[in-house]
Amino acid sequence: MFKIAIMGCGVVGSGVADILIQKSEFLSEKFNEKVELAKIVDIRDFKGTAYAPYTTADSEDVFRDDDIKLVVVTIGGCTIAYDLAKKALMSGRHVVTSNKEVVAEYGCELVKLAFENNVRFLYEASAGGGIPIIRPLNICLAANDVYEIQGILNGTTNYILTKMKNDRMTFEDALAKAQKNGYAEANPSADVDGFDAVRKIAILSTIAYDEEISYKDLSCKGIRDISYEDLELAGRAGFAIKLIAGSKKTEKGIEASVEPLLLPKDNMLAGVSGVFNAVLVKGSYTGDSMFYGQGAGKMPTASAVLGDIIEILGKNTDSTLPKFVSQKAKLDKSNDNKYRYFVRFHFCDDSVDETEMIEIIKAIFGNESVYCNPSEQAIGIAAIVTGYINEQEISKKIDAFSSAVKVKTGNYIKVYS
Ligand code: HSE
């Protein structure tokens, strides 16, 4: 008998319950052992639903049942979820979670604790939702020296950027639409400021490079400053703007961040639209591998949780995988690597015509292509894509430019390279 408990019956937890209820017979046959959902811990009343027969508000009901061998932690936030995961592991139960906050904050400790208790702590659903990415990094690509990961890891921000570009929307209107469709949280800061994506890239990078990377050490910038004009002008220059959670090995360590980036339109990530997520992994033997799919939502994320449950049922007890290691990675935070930049200017004086705008910009930035006036409502706006320059130099150049001529510099965004 292999009984499973779910702690937290919200969006993902209820999806896991649905699949377990539907598939318990299939799982029992496949693994030659009775597999069943035993308990759902949640303080809400699910009277009249399929969850009611399993529900309890008391987590001790799980710890009192010796046949419960696996606990799914789908409670949000860090505190209670962490305490329950820890308690379950210490009681000799496997833990599977979709909670990226817990994995990003305590992954290393919980993997170690699982190892000490001869059980597994698995977290495929914590990054990329339904996309299989953690197990491929841990197993399928493990022979490679992975040297770069670039991902669109937040569906809400990708939806907002897609809407802004396709429907000429402001950031605020596109965010409201995302909230109406249930993609963004009521407090959307975790999505739009990059805090969700930074945890996910820290988790993936830790696995890929086999060194601990804390999300707290990574630079993180969201999409609040991106305007429709940025998307339009970047498009004219042959680029898409995406919120990229990326990391790569440089000579000085690992450079990792979350920030909006310009991607050439033929880059595989540039074509990822709406709420979809994608992860591009560069390996020494495989070259580029792209993982694409639904990065959020009830059933895609529940599917990833079930993948972990099935791995445990398959009695793959190699507890060294997935291996959150305790050796700290050396991060490259020098900020002196050179990139090309997209720079947007807003001329305050309406009488400056297009030819003059181009002359003024070229006088300071050199002979770059200048893209002007993204729409009839946005006259006096121009943008360039610079040559390779480091962040301090571009920032100095912009400051000098802004004080020398009557122009506001709206935004500058790195071009992916
Ligand atoms: N808010 C997240 C997103 C949900 O939009 O991608 C999945 O972590």
Residues whose N, C-alpha, C, O or C-beta is under 5 A from the ligand:
A	BS01	HSE	L153 N154 G155 T156 Y183 D191 G295 A296
